[in-house]
Amino acid sequence: MNQNDCYQVPVIIGAGISSASIVMLNPNVVVFDKGRFPGGRLSSKYGINPSPFDFGATMFSDLMDVRWLGQEMKYSISEIWKSNSVHIPTRPIYDDTHFYPENGMGNIVSSMLGENKTIQSHKLIKIEMVDETTWKLEFLVSVNKQIKTITAKNIILTIPIPQILEILHFSEKNQKLKHWSDFLGNYNDYRKTLVSYFYWDNWKPNWKELLLNPEASIPVTTLLNRGEDWEYLSWESLKYNNKFVSGSALLVQFGSLFSENHFEDWMDENKNPKPKYKELLIQELKKRFGAPEPNIIWQHRWKYAQAQIPLLGKEGALNLDIEEFEVWKKLGKETGITILGDWLFGARIERIVGGISFLTHNNLLH
């Protein structure tokens, strides 16, 4: 193959928070993504009503810790952004340790990507070796259903592990890919999440009865009922209060058992609820909040919403002093393929941004 066709800079697959973190630190990369827009789990929806709403992650913490070589170090995500000239206007949410971007969670990814023009609508379907140092990547381009092929020396995969394992399954068999496949199988456990968004033109709940105060300096806007069907509730109309005059908006993320049982029939092709779910949702809104039928019900589903067993831990400090991390480093160095994402760091935004920053500055990212 003509080596002039080979990318000499890293090629990143996936345009979510992991790839945006890499681009912020090293803009000299190329990003391919299967979606129409970048963002991944940090996605905001615009155009349905006067306000954006966040249907993936809805907040972040500023601080995170890393444990390496027997020491623990603290990092500030806002300081990382500032040192890389990334400006993201934020406001506190829930308490003085959590924040959200004033322009929606999707603004985190777009701000970190900066001027990097991601290549969208490209779904990676196969990886093959050209020689000992070069990989061939085959994409399906969704806009024209054509196959596009590129070559690269260095690949960074940031998509969910089930998607990676599917790609490896359809790829030409070789030992380098097999070693990654065997290793990733230990972390291939993701939960599904269903999402509903409700918008009312001229109705607001009784905030006092909900123990919410829109006039508070840091209004409480979210409620977590872990393990219940209606597991996480975010009043987006309090979060983005300046966008609402007479109406309100609520985002609900449903629990894992409910999401698993209702995942396939959740919505139609326009992301409207199927009739049986529309009736169920309207009844529950009336029961919980005395709410009339919403003007808009918009549905979404995350097939790989959250990795369940992150290699570096789900809570607390990112623990780099473990044998599995050494295996991860070795695989990246020996194969020319680096695999990142919430399966490695955990789902929290600060863990991913801070973790990739730490790995980059300590030459641990191959």
Secondary structure, 3 states (H helix, E strand, C coil): CCHHHEECCCEEECCCHHHHHHHHHCCCCEEECCCCCCCCCCCEECCCCCCCEECCCCCEECEEEEEECCEEEEEEHHHHHHHCCCCCCEEECCCCCEEEECCCCHHHHHHHHCCCCCECCEEEEEEEEEECCEEEEEEEECCCCEEEEEEECCEEECCCHHHHHHHHHHCCCCHHHHHHHHHHHHHCCEEEEEEEEEEECCCCCCCCCCCCCCCCCCCCCEEECCCCCCCEEECHHHHCHHHCCCCEEEEEECCHHHHHHHCCCCECCCCCECHHHHHHHHHHHHHHHCCCCCCEEEEEEEEEEEECCCCCCCCCCEECCCHHHHHHHHHHHHHCEEECCHHHHCCCHHHHHHHHHHHHHCCCCC
